[in-house]
């Protein structure tokens, strides 16, 4: 008889959840493992793309395809089984109907439409519920989803590629390529996990980027968001790629240009600042709330030093993804333009989450202290 190891089984469910990292947006990344009373795995699966089956359904299907009965079985799932009809039916009902007798879940679903109701319905159906195994890992995997559900704003990750002395471009604007192929490929993987990539009109005009995922294989492209106060986005910009949404936030109304951009497939949103001093600039805080309402969980920022500085100054950045190349540039564009600060106590406090060498470059993930305390 196998010795049941709940930690190992939940670790397997979390590994499955991680396999769905690039596909589930805007749904959470969830994994599920179903075992019999001896701990033998009967079925497993992870959440599919939005509108597809959730992890629990995939695990039930997997068990059925192998001829396994799940009556009396235990389901290890990395998030509370849903209890509402959204794009799919309630997973808690499917588990109970299949005869599952115990559910071990990492943590409750922060979605107000679920938020404990899945557990309650399971218990009402006679299913034993245990909560807490793998909670930190599951929350981290779905930090954007938790942010959107609890704070009503996306999790904002600002990516920078720079020299060791913090320069992102030469004085003449040349920036290709400061970092290595390995770092750029890794950057595409981080793009792929985001719901949307954000940039500014300065970057669009100067670099005419595509800002899509090319370095890794993915079945979906993240949406594209442009901060463009005066609606200066060229109609022939490379960013207009089929199969993804394009949101352009403006402050100064220009309905002729708006119509032309929307004919290209963009959605133009007027969102000026609320004061006379800011009325000609996009209200970045309101934009974040609007993006959350549009189901953006993780927002990946690749912009210039001015927009980066504005986002930092307004306290809208949660995490920094920084690639440092082992070279010195001297004069050039910096990572972010804000300040000047009058006291070091006013500096943005960060905590290093991870450091890793990629080819010759160093990748640093640093989080604003307290950003994840929601």
N, C-alpha and C positions, 0 to 999 in steps of 0.2 A: 504494500500500500504506500502511495506517495505521501510525503510529508508536505502539508499545505504551508506555503510561504506567502502570506498576503503581500508582503513588501515586494517580492519578486514578481508576483502576478500583476500588481499595480504598476510596477516598473515596465512590464511588457505592454500594459495598456497605454502608458505614457509614451512609450516608443512608437506605438501605433498612431497615437495622436500627433506625434511629431511628423509622421509621414504625410499628414494632411495639411502641413504648414502652409503650402502654397495654393491650396485649392478651395478651402471652405469659405473664404470671405463672402459675405459678412458674418457667417456663422462661426461659432467657436470651434477650435480644433479639439476633437474628442476621440478617445480610443476606448474599446471595450473588449474584455476577455471573459468568456463564459467557461466555467469549470464544473466538473461533477463533484460529488462529496469527497472524493479522494484527491482532488486538486488537478486531475487530468483535464487538459484544455479540450473543450468540445467545439468551440467556435470563437472567432475573433474578427475584428474589423475596425475601421475608422470612418469618420464622417466624410461623405463625398461632397462634391461641389453643391452650392446653394440650389435647393430644389431636389437634390438627390437624397439618398438614404442617410440617416444618422448612424453613428457608430453601433448603437445597440441593434438596429435593424440589420446592419451588415454582419454582425456577429451571429445573430439568430439565423440569417440566411446561410452563413458559412457552416454552422452546425447542421442545419437541415441538409445541405448539399453533401455532407459526409455521412448522413444517415443517423446522426446522433439525436436522441431525445434530450431536451433540456429541462424536463420535469424534475423539480427538486434541486436544480443547479444554482450556482452562485454567479452573479455578474459583477465583474470588476470594471467600473466605468469612471472616467476621469472628470466627469461633471454630472451634476444631478440630471437624471433623465427628464426630458421636457414633458410638460403636461398640457400643452395648448396646441391648437391647430394653427400652424403657420404655413410654411411651404409644404410641410409634411404633417402626418398625424402624431399624436402623443406617444413618445417612446415608453413612458411608464406603463401605459395600458398594454402595449405590445409585450413587454417583459412579463407582466402579470398574467396575461392571457396565455403566454407560452409555458407557464408553469414555473417560472423562476421563483425560488423561495428565499433568496437573500441577495441584496444589492449592496456592494461596498463601493462608495462613491468618494471622490477626492474632496469635493466641496459643493455647496449649493450654487445653483445657477443665479447670477445677479440680475437676470432679466426679470423685471417686475411681473411679467406674464407667467413666470415659473416660480422662482424664489421660494422654494419650500413646498410648493403645491405638488411637485412630482413625488417628493418623499411621502407626503401625506396620502396621496392616492395609492402609492405602493403599499404603505402600511395598512390602509383601509382594505386592501385586497389580500391582506395576510402575509405580505412580504416583509421579511426582517431587513432593516436598513441600518448600515453602519457608515459614518461619515468621518473623513479626516485623513485617510491614507493618501499620500502624494499631493496634499493640498498646495504646498508652495510651488511645486513644479508645474502643476496644472494651471495655477493662476499666472505664473510667469509666461507659460506658453500662450495664454490667452489675455495678456495684459491689456491689449487694445480693446478687446471685447468688454472686459471689466471696466475699463476707463469710459467707454461709450455708455454702458448701462448705468454706471454709478455717478460719474462726473458730468455726463452728457457732452463730452468732448473726446476727440480721438487721443490716442497715445502718440505724441509727436517725437519722432526720432530725427535728429539733424545730422546728416552725413557730410563729412569734410574730407577731402584728400589734400594733404599739404606736405611741405618740406619740414624738416626737423625744426626750423625756426618759424614755423607757423604760416608760411606763405602758400597761397592757393593758386597764384598766377604771377607771371612776370609783370613788370610795369607796362609792357606793351600788350598785355592781355593774354599772352600765350600760356596755356595750362596743360596742353596735351604733349607728353603725359608725365606728370610729376611722379605718380606711383606706378607700380609694376602691373603686368598682366594678371598676376595672382591676386593682387589687391582689387583690381577692377572686376575680375570674375566674382570675387567674394561680395563686392558691392552690388552686383546684379542679383545675387542670391538674397540679399537684404531687401532690394527692391521687390523681388518676387513675393516676399511674405507680406508686403504692405498692401493695404486696400487701395491706396492712392499715393502718387508721387507729386510733391508740390515744388514749384519753382516760381521765379519772378520774371517780369517782363524784361528786365535787364539781361538775364541769362538767355531768354528766348531770342532777343535781338542780336546779342553778341555771338552766341554759340550756335543758334538754331538747332538745339538738340532734339533727339527723338524721345529720350527719357523712358524708353521701354526696356523690357528684360530681354537681353540677347546672349549674355554669357552663360546662362544655364537654361535647361529645358523646362518649360512651364506650359500648362494648359490654359492659363489666363494671364492677361496683361493688367497690371494695376491701372486704375483710373489716373487721369492727369489733371492737376489743379494749377492754375496760373493766377498769380496776384498781378493784376494789370489795371492800375487805377484809371488810366486814360483810354483804355481799349485800343492799345497799339499793337496787339498781336497780329502779325502778318497772316493774310488768308492762305498763303502757301507755306506756312511754317511746317517743319518736319514733324511737329508733335501731333498733327492730326492723323492718327493711326486708327484704322477700322477695328472694331471689336472692343473698344474701351470708351468709357465716358470721358468727356472733357468739360471741366468746370472752370469758367473764367470769372473771377471776381473783380468788379470795377467800382469806382467811386463817382466818376463823372459820366453822366448819361450821354450816350451817342447811339440812338436807336437805329440809325442807318448801318453803322458798323456792327451793332448787336445783331441785326437781321442777317448781315453777311456772314458773321461768325457762326450763327446758329444754322445757316444753310450748309456750313461745313461740318455740322454735327455737334457743335459745342453748345453748352448751356451757359448763358451769361447771367450773372447775378449782380445786381447793383447793391452794394453794401458800403455806403460812405460812412465816415466817422461822424460822431454825434455832436461835435463841437465845431465852431467856426474855424478853429485851428486845424482840425483833422478832417473836415468835410471833403477834401480833395484826395484823401487817402482811404484805402480799404480798411474797414474796421476788422482787424485781424482776430480779435477775440470773438466777435459775432460770427465771423467766417468759420471759426472752429466749431462753434455750436451748430451752425448750419451744416457743416460736413458730417457731424455726428448724426444729425437728423437724416442725412442721406446715406446712413449706414457705413460710414468710414470708421473702422476700428483703429488701424495703425496708419499714420500719415508719415511718409518718408520724405524729408526735405532735402532737396539738392538745389541750392540757390547761391546767390552772391553774398558778399559780406554785408551789404546794406540790409537786405531782407533778413538775413541771418541775425543781424544785430537787432532789428526791430522785433523779431520773434523772441529773442532772448530778453530784451529790455522789458517786454510786456509779460514776461513770465510764462510763455506759451510752449517752451521746449521742455520735454521731460527727460530726454536721453540724447547723448552724443555718440555718434559712430565715426571715429576719427582714424584715418589711415595716414601714418607718418612715414615719409620716405627718408632714407639716410643721406640727405643732401641739404646744403644750405643755399638759399637763394638771395638773401639780403633784401633789398628793396623790392616791393611787390604788393599784391593784394593780400589782405589778411583773412582770417577765418570769419570774423564777425566785427562789425563796426557799431560799437555802442560806448557809452560813457562820455567824457572821462569820469572815472570814479574818484571821489575825494578821500576815500579811506579803504584800506584793504578789507575791512569788515563788510564792505558793500559788495565784494566779489561774489559771483555765483558759486555756491558751495556744491561740489560734486563728490561722488563716490565712485571709485573704479569698480566696475562689475567684472570685466575680463580684459586680459591682454594676450595677444597671440601674434607670433611672427608669421607672415605670409610672404613667401619668397624673401626679398630683401627688406620688405616693409613691416611696420608694426601696426596692428589693429588694436585700438583701444575703444572699449565700450564704457562710457562714464555716464552716470545717472545723476540728475539734480537731486540733492538730498531732500527726502520727503516727498518726492514726486509720486512715489508708488504707495503712499500712505492712505489712499482712499479705500 
